[in-house]
Amino acid sequence: MAFITRFGVSIEESLLKNFDHLISRKGYQNRSEAIRDLIRESLVQEEWEEGKKETIGTIAIVYSHHTRELSRTLMDMQHRYYQSILSSLHIHLDEHNCLEVLVVKGRGAEIKKISDRLIGTKGVKYGKLSLTTTGKNLK
């Protein structure tokens, strides 16, 4: 197990009270674990912004499969980036709309580029890139 360092933090009482309510709602056992998660979240964000480290993420897009040539265009793009797209999930939401979720892995800048191209494709109604990490740089 890693050596644990204890440190003090100065914080306004009202901010601490709000933080305690938040961590209680999320089910944290204590402030330390919540603060560790906030630090990890910042480190993951930094990995993505740097753009050079290997990262993991998901790209979710919603679109109408009735939009002319859209399904084919999206499929062609996915084949073009097959080395970065690890998996895809396709769900029929109703008679017209589909949800596609892609699990992607690669350098942050490349994943962002793929996400922007997919989400920006004419006919895509909504898209979102969700960032995560390989965990290699987190303890």
N, CA, C and O of each residue as an XYZ file, in Angstrom:
556
protein
N       0.836     -1.183      0.000
C       0.000      0.000      0.000
C       0.881      1.246      0.000
O       1.938      1.261      0.632
N       0.461      2.265     -0.689
C       1.213      3.511     -0.793
C       1.205      4.258      0.534
O       0.276      4.133      1.332
N       2.232      5.017      0.746
C       2.327      5.856      1.937
C       1.284      6.972      1.852
O       1.153      7.620      0.814
N       0.559      7.194      2.915
C      -0.487      8.217      2.971
C       0.072      9.474      3.610
O       0.699      9.411      4.668
N      -0.152     10.619      2.972
C       0.255     11.912      3.507
C      -0.980     12.662      3.958
O      -1.962     12.757      3.221
N      -0.934     13.183      5.141
C      -2.047     13.983      5.653
C      -1.678     15.455      5.507
O      -0.529     15.846      5.716
N      -2.680     16.270      5.143
C      -2.458     17.705      5.022
C      -3.734     18.427      5.401
O      -4.819     17.847      5.359
N      -3.608     19.683      5.768
C      -4.763     20.489      6.163
C      -5.219     21.386      5.023
O      -4.432     21.766      4.155
N      -6.496     21.713      5.043
C      -7.066     22.583      4.025
C      -7.898     23.647      4.731
O      -8.698     23.337      5.613
N      -7.705     24.890      4.341
C      -8.527     25.985      4.864
C      -9.656     26.225      3.881
O      -9.434     26.359      2.678
N     -10.890     26.278      4.417
C     -12.051     26.408      3.541
C     -13.170     27.111      4.299
O     -13.324     26.930      5.507
N     -13.953     27.922      3.574
C     -15.067     28.619      4.213
C     -16.081     27.591      4.717
O     -16.287     26.547      4.097
N     -16.702     27.901      5.841
C     -17.648     26.982      6.470
C     -18.809     26.629      5.544
O     -19.204     25.466      5.470
N     -19.366     27.623      4.831
C     -20.512     27.349      3.954
C     -20.114     26.439      2.783
O     -20.893     25.577      2.377
N     -18.917     26.627      2.248
C     -18.444     25.769      1.162
C     -18.243     24.340      1.663
O     -18.595     23.385      0.970
N     -17.687     24.192      2.845
C     -17.485     22.875      3.427
C     -18.822     22.192      3.698
O     -18.962     20.989      3.478
N     -19.797     22.949      4.172
C     -21.126     22.388      4.431
C     -21.741     21.871      3.128
O     -22.292     20.771      3.094
N     -21.650     22.659      2.064
C     -22.162     22.227      0.754
C     -21.419     20.994      0.244
O     -22.025     20.087     -0.327
N     -20.107     20.966      0.453
C     -19.300     19.820      0.039
C     -19.715     18.574      0.818
O     -19.835     17.494      0.240
N     -19.933     18.715      2.117
C     -20.369     17.581      2.936
C     -21.713     17.036      2.463
O     -21.918     15.822      2.442
N     -22.624     17.920      2.088
C     -23.914     17.470      1.555
C     -23.711     16.707      0.244
O     -24.324     15.663      0.020
N     -22.857     17.235     -0.604
C     -22.570     16.592     -1.888
C     -21.985     15.204     -1.690
O     -22.459     14.243     -2.297
N     -20.973     15.083     -0.860
C     -20.328     13.776     -0.689
C     -21.258     12.785      0.007
O     -21.162     11.577     -0.213
N     -22.149     13.292      0.840
C     -23.138     12.420      1.470
C     -24.111     11.862      0.421
O     -24.413     10.669      0.423
N     -24.597     12.730     -0.469
C     -25.510     12.290     -1.529
C     -24.850     11.285     -2.466
O     -25.504     10.377     -2.977
N     -23.557     11.455     -2.684
C     -22.836     10.547     -3.587
C     -22.380      9.272     -2.895
O     -21.898      8.345     -3.547
N     -22.530      9.223     -1.580
C     -22.214      7.997     -0.856
C     -20.771      7.826     -0.432
O     -20.360      6.717     -0.091
N     -19.992      8.892     -0.445
C     -18.611      8.796      0.039
C     -18.616      8.533      1.536
O     -19.483      9.016      2.264
N     -17.631      7.759      1.983
C     -17.504      7.458      3.401
C     -16.872      8.605      4.179
O     -17.115      8.772      5.375
N     -16.047      9.403      3.470
C     -15.360     10.504      4.147
C     -14.895     11.542      3.131
O     -14.942     11.316      1.922
N     -14.451     12.672      3.640
C     -13.983     13.768      2.784
C     -12.738     13.383      2.005
O     -12.575     13.782      0.852
N     -11.858     12.608      2.631
C     -10.592     12.251      1.975
C     -10.825     11.539      0.649
O     -10.188     11.855     -0.356
N     -11.742     10.578      0.652
C     -12.000      9.841     -0.590
C     -12.601     10.755     -1.656
O     -12.269     10.635     -2.836
N     -13.474     11.659     -1.252
C     -14.069     12.599     -2.204
C     -13.001     13.525     -2.779
O     -13.009     13.804     -3.978
N     -12.099     13.997     -1.953
C     -11.027     14.882     -2.420
C     -10.083     14.117     -3.347
O      -9.633     14.666     -4.352
N      -9.778     12.857     -3.024
C      -8.928     12.049     -3.924
C      -9.570     11.927     -5.299
O      -8.887     12.043     -6.316
N     -10.900     11.690     -5.335
C     -11.582     11.587     -6.623
C     -11.560     12.897     -7.398
O     -11.417     12.889     -8.621
N     -11.698     14.015     -6.706
C     -11.613     15.325     -7.383
C     -10.224     15.540     -7.974
O     -10.091     16.070     -9.076
N      -9.205     15.135     -7.251
C      -7.829     15.258     -7.754
C      -7.642     14.360     -8.973
O      -7.066     14.782     -9.976
N      -8.127     13.125     -8.886
C      -8.017     12.217    -10.038
C      -8.734     12.782    -11.260
O      -8.228     12.709    -12.380
N      -9.913     13.343    -11.032
C     -10.665     13.934    -12.144
C      -9.870     15.051    -12.816
O      -9.858     15.155    -14.043
N      -9.219     15.871    -12.028
C      -8.395     16.948    -12.593
C      -7.206     16.388    -13.361
O      -6.841     16.922    -14.409
N      -6.602     15.323    -12.857
C      -5.466     14.710    -13.549
C      -5.881     14.082    -14.876
O      -5.148     14.168    -15.861
N      -7.056     13.450    -14.903
C      -7.569     12.876    -16.152
C      -7.844     13.983    -17.164
O      -7.503     13.854    -18.339
N      -8.455     15.061    -16.711
C      -8.724     16.207    -17.594
C      -7.415     16.741    -18.172
O      -7.346     17.101    -19.347
N      -6.394     16.787    -17.347
C      -5.079     17.256    -17.796
C      -4.504     16.320    -18.864
O      -3.920     16.783    -19.843
N      -4.668     15.006    -18.680
C      -4.218     14.039    -19.696
C      -4.855     14.357    -21.048
O      -4.178     14.373    -22.076
N      -6.158     14.607    -21.034
C      -6.881     14.881    -22.272
C      -6.441     16.201    -22.885
O      -6.237     16.292    -24.096
N      -6.295     17.222    -22.049
C      -5.921     18.533    -22.586
C      -4.517     18.514    -23.156
O      -4.235     19.201    -24.138
N      -3.631     17.733    -22.551
C      -2.276     17.608    -23.074
C      -2.310     16.976    -24.462
O      -1.556     17.371    -25.351
N      -3.194     15.990    -24.641
C      -3.431     15.408    -25.957
C      -2.423     14.394    -26.434
O      -2.591     13.840    -27.520
N      -1.369     14.123    -25.661
C      -0.308     13.242    -26.139
C      -0.315     11.866    -25.489
O       0.269     10.928    -26.031
N      -0.961     11.729    -24.344
C      -0.981     10.449    -23.640
C      -2.113      9.566    -24.157
O      -3.107     10.048    -24.701
N      -1.934      8.259    -23.970
C      -2.984      7.324    -24.347
C      -4.160      7.497    -23.396
O      -4.002      7.489    -22.175
N      -5.335      7.654    -23.978
C      -6.541      7.893    -23.198
C      -7.658      6.967    -23.687
O      -7.552      6.313    -24.725
N      -8.711      6.943    -22.910
C      -9.902      6.149    -23.229
C     -11.099      7.084    -23.146
O     -11.098      8.032    -22.361
N     -12.103      6.823    -23.940
C     -13.320      7.625    -23.867
C     -14.459      6.935    -24.576
O     -14.297      5.869    -25.169
N     -15.612      7.563    -24.503
C     -16.767      7.099    -25.267
C     -17.332      8.274    -26.049
O     -17.329      9.415    -25.587
N     -17.806      7.969    -27.225
C     -18.490      8.954    -28.054
C     -19.909      8.440    -28.237
O     -20.119      7.346    -28.759
N     -20.874      9.229    -27.808
C     -22.284      8.860    -27.975
C     -22.900      9.814    -28.986
O     -22.742     11.031    -28.886
N     -23.607      9.249    -29.964
C     -24.293     10.088    -30.952
C     -25.727      9.585    -31.127
O     -25.998      8.386    -31.072
N     -26.631     10.536    -31.337
C     -28.031     10.238    -31.619
C     -28.323     10.798    -33.007
O     -27.974     11.937    -33.318
N     -28.965      9.981    -33.831
C     -29.278     10.420    -35.193
C     -30.486      9.661    -35.722
O     -30.850      8.603    -35.208
N     -31.089     10.214    -36.746
C     -32.189      9.545    -37.432
C     -31.606      8.698    -38.553
O     -30.866      9.202    -39.398
N     -31.933      7.433    -38.562
C     -31.399      6.579    -39.626
C     -32.092      6.839    -40.958
O     -31.697      6.277    -41.980
N     -33.121      7.683    -40.960
C     -33.794      8.047    -42.213
C     -33.052      9.155    -42.969
O     -33.324      9.393    -44.145
N     -32.120      9.829    -42.296
C     -31.351     10.874    -42.972
C     -30.511     10.229    -44.071
O     -29.723      9.317    -43.822
N     -30.696     10.708    -45.245
C     -30.081     10.110    -46.432
C     -28.559      9.985    -46.284
O     -27.866     10.958    -45.987
N     -28.070      8.787    -46.495
C     -26.644      8.456    -46.513
C     -25.942      8.619    -45.150
O     -24.740      8.371    -45.055
N     -26.662      9.027    -44.106
C     -26.002      9.269    -42.818
C     -25.441      7.978    -42.224
O     -24.288      7.955    -41.794
N     -26.216      6.924    -42.193
C     -25.738      5.658    -41.624
C     -24.471      5.190    -42.340
O     -23.518      4.736    -41.706
N     -24.475      5.306    -43.654
C     -23.299      4.893    -44.435
C     -22.098      5.794    -44.139
O     -20.975      5.309    -43.992
N     -22.336      7.094    -44.052
C     -21.252      8.033    -43.753
C     -20.631      7.735    -42.396
O     -19.409      7.716    -42.255
N     -21.481      7.503    -41.394
C     -20.975      7.198    -40.048
C     -20.201      5.886    -40.044
O     -19.154      5.791    -39.404
N     -20.696      4.884    -40.742
C     -20.011      3.594    -40.823
C     -18.662      3.741    -41.520
O     -17.667      3.165    -41.078
N     -18.625      4.505    -42.602
C     -17.364      4.728    -43.312
C     -16.343      5.409    -42.400
O     -15.167      5.045    -42.393
N     -16.801      6.393    -41.636
C     -15.891      7.092    -40.723
C     -15.362      6.140    -39.654
O     -14.187      6.193    -39.293
N     -16.228      5.277    -39.156
C     -15.789      4.318    -38.140
C     -14.763      3.347    -38.706
O     -13.819      2.968    -38.012
N     -14.936      2.946    -39.943
C     -13.944      2.073    -40.578
C     -12.627      2.811    -40.798
O     -11.555      2.219    -40.679
N     -12.704      4.086    -41.113
C     -11.501      4.883    -41.316
C     -10.674      4.957    -40.032
O      -9.444      4.990    -40.086
N     -11.338      4.982    -38.889
C     -10.661      5.118    -37.601
C     -10.691      3.812    -36.801
O     -10.731      3.839    -35.571
N     -10.673      2.685    -37.489
C     -10.818      1.388    -36.826
C      -9.743      1.123    -35.772
O      -9.986      0.381    -34.821
N      -8.571      1.713    -35.925
C      -7.495      1.474    -34.954
C      -7.779      2.157    -33.613
O      -7.256      1.735    -32.582
N      -8.590      3.190    -33.622
C      -8.914      3.907    -32.390
C     -10.252      3.497    -31.799
O     -10.476      3.682    -30.602
N     -11.139      2.947    -32.605
C     -12.473      2.560    -32.132
C     -12.430      1.086    -31.731
O     -12.319      0.198    -32.576
N     -12.519      0.851    -30.434
C     -12.412     -0.503    -29.907
C     -13.717     -1.286    -30.015
O     -13.714     -2.497    -30.236
N     -14.826     -0.577    -29.856
C     -16.116     -1.246    -29.829
C     -17.211     -0.238    -30.136
O     -17.040      0.965    -29.944
N     -18.345     -0.751    -30.620
C     -19.494      0.124    -30.834
C     -20.759     -0.606    -30.413
O     -20.860     -1.830    -30.496
N     -21.707      0.178    -29.965
C     -23.015     -0.335    -29.556
C     -24.064      0.484    -30.282
O     -24.044      1.713    -30.231
N     -24.975     -0.191    -30.953
C     -26.020      0.494    -31.718
C     -27.371      0.109    -31.123
O     -27.688     -1.072    -30.986
N     -28.159      1.120    -30.772
C     -29.472      0.886    -30.167
C     -30.528      1.637    -30.961
O     -30.345      2.810    -31.288
N     -31.622      0.974    -31.270
C     -32.763      1.611    -31.929
C     -33.634      2.230    -30.839
O     -34.254      1.513    -30.054
N     -33.681      3.550    -30.793
C     -34.442      4.251    -29.756
C     -35.938      4.255    -30.042
O     -36.755      4.139    -29.128
N     -36.284      4.388    -31.303
C     -37.673      4.339    -31.760
C     -37.644      4.033    -33.252
O     -36.623      3.577    -33.766
N     -38.758      4.280    -33.960
C     -38.808      3.959    -35.387
C     -37.843      4.795    -36.226
O     -37.499      4.416    -37.346
N     -37.412      5.919    -35.687
C     -36.595      6.845    -36.471
C     -35.178      7.051    -35.940
O     -34.236      7.204    -36.717
N     -35.033      7.054    -34.630
C     -33.777      7.477    -34.015
C     -32.939      6.321    -33.482
O     -33.452      5.321    -32.979
N     -31.632      6.503    -33.614
C     -30.666      5.520    -33.138
C     -29.672      6.191    -32.192
O     -29.376      7.380    -32.310
N     -29.174      5.406    -31.264
C     -28.077      5.815    -30.382
C     -26.903      4.916    -30.719
O     -27.042      3.695    -30.799
N     -25.761      5.522    -30.913
C     -24.557      4.754    -31.136
C     -23.526      5.207    -30.110
O     -23.290      6.403    -29.942
N     -22.923      4.253    -29.433
C     -21.891      4.538    -28.443
C     -20.621      3.837    -28.895
O     -20.608      2.626    -29.115
N     -19.562      4.609    -29.028
C     -18.271      4.085    -29.469
C     -17.275      4.176    -28.325
O     -17.160      5.221    -27.685
N     -16.561      3.103    -28.064
C     -15.474      3.121    -27.092
C     -14.201      3.370    -27.890
O     -13.881      2.632    -28.821
N     -13.484      4.416    -27.511
C     -12.306      4.833    -28.270
C     -11.068      4.862    -27.373
O     -11.151      5.118    -26.172
N      -9.926      4.594    -27.991
C      -8.659      4.585    -27.261
C      -7.581      5.164    -28.159
O      -7.508      4.846    -29.345
N      -6.748      6.014    -27.583
C      -5.655      6.609    -28.341
C      -5.222      7.909    -27.696
O      -5.638      8.238    -26.585
N      -4.393      8.633    -28.394
C      -3.965      9.945    -27.882
C      -5.167     10.872    -27.813
O      -6.035     10.854    -28.685
N      -5.202     11.683    -26.762
C      -6.337     12.570    -26.542
C      -6.674     13.432    -27.742
O      -7.847     13.581    -28.086
N      -5.676     13.996    -28.379
C      -5.913     14.873    -29.524
C      -6.568     14.118    -30.677
O      -7.448     14.653    -31.351
N      -6.144     12.884    -30.904
C      -6.722     12.075    -31.991
C      -8.167     11.689    -31.673
O      -9.029     11.733    -32.551
N      -8.428     11.317    -30.440
C      -9.788     10.956    -30.036
C     -10.712     12.156    -30.171
O     -11.845     12.020    -30.634
N     -10.238     13.325    -29.771
C     -11.034     14.555    -29.894
C     -11.350     14.827    -31.364
O     -12.467     15.220    -31.699
N     -10.378     14.619    -32.230
C     -10.580     14.826    -33.668
C     -11.652     13.875    -34.215
O     -12.530     14.293    -34.970
N     -11.575     12.611    -33.833
C     -12.565     11.629    -34.277
C     -13.954     12.032    -33.766
O     -14.931     12.011    -34.514
N     -14.024     12.395    -32.497
C     -15.296     12.805    -31.893
C     -15.895     14.004    -32.618
O     -17.080     14.007    -32.951
N     -15.084     15.009    -32.857
C     -15.569     16.215    -33.543
C     -16.104     15.887    -34.930
O     -17.129     16.427    -35.348
N     -15.421     15.013    -35.635
C     -15.868     14.651    -36.991
C     -17.186     13.901    -36.959
O     -18.076     14.176    -37.763
N     -17.321     12.943    -36.024
C     -18.566     12.179    -35.931
C     -19.728     13.065    -35.491
O     -20.794     13.055    -36.106
N     -19.516     13.821    -34.434
C     -20.580     14.668    -33.889
C     -20.959     15.770    -34.877
O     -22.123     16.163    -34.952
N     -19.989     16.265    -35.629
C     -20.231     17.335    -36.580
C     -20.808     16.888    -37.907
O     -21.073     17.718    -38.778
N     -21.007     15.592    -38.076
C     -21.551     15.075    -39.331
C     -22.987     15.548    -39.508
O     -23.802     15.461    -38.589
N     -23.283     16.045    -40.694
C     -24.633     16.533    -40.991
C     -25.648     15.421    -40.734
O     -25.514     14.312    -41.251
N     -26.655     15.732    -39.936
C     -27.697     14.772    -39.609
C     -27.591     14.199    -38.209
O     -28.559     13.633    -37.701
N     -26.421     14.335    -37.566
C     -26.289     13.900    -36.178
C     -27.011     14.922    -35.315
O     -26.689     16.110    -35.347
N     -27.990     14.457    -34.540
C     -28.810     15.355    -33.729
C     -28.109     15.781    -32.449
O     -28.270     16.914    -31.995
N     -27.329     14.873    -31.867
C     -26.655     15.169    -30.611
C     -25.463     14.250    -30.493
O     -25.498     13.107    -30.948
N     -24.423     14.744    -29.887
C     -23.249     13.922    -29.629
C     -22.497     14.414    -28.421
O     -22.540     15.596    -28.081
N     -21.803     13.492    -27.771
C     -21.028     13.861    -26.591
C     -19.833     12.935    -26.462
O     -19.947     11.718    -26.602
N     -18.692     13.537    -26.193
C     -17.476     12.801    -25.875
C     -17.350     12.771    -24.362
O     -17.366     13.815    -23.709
N     -17.224     11.573    -23.808
C     -17.001     11.426    -22.366
C     -15.584     10.929    -22.160
O     -15.153      9.954    -22.775
N     -14.881     11.605    -21.299
C     -13.462     11.340    -21.087
C     -13.232     10.423    -19.898
O     -13.911     10.522    -18.876
N     -12.273      9.540    -20.048
C     -11.820      8.743    -18.913
C     -10.326      8.466    -19.132
O      -9.686      9.135    -19.944
N      -9.795      7.526    -18.442
C      -8.360      7.308    -18.483
C      -8.056      5.824    -18.515
O      -8.893      5.004    -18.139
N      -6.860      5.477    -18.964
C      -6.419      4.095    -18.900
C      -6.078      3.708    -17.464
O      -5.991      2.523    -17.142
N      -5.887      4.698    -16.609
C      -5.547      4.454    -15.211
C      -4.063      4.270    -14.970
O      -3.638      4.140    -13.823
N      -3.267      4.255    -16.028
C      -1.828      4.025    -15.893
C      -1.126      5.104    -15.073
O      -0.141      4.829    -14.387
N      -1.635      6.329    -15.145
C      -0.981      7.441    -14.455
C      -1.639      7.806    -13.133
O      -1.275      8.802    -12.507
N      -2.601      7.006    -12.713
C      -3.298      7.264    -11.452
C      -2.937      6.185    -10.440
O      -2.761      5.021    -10.798
N      -2.831      6.568     -9.212
C      -2.522      5.592     -8.139
C      -3.757      5.363     -7.316
O      -3.729      4.584     -6.363
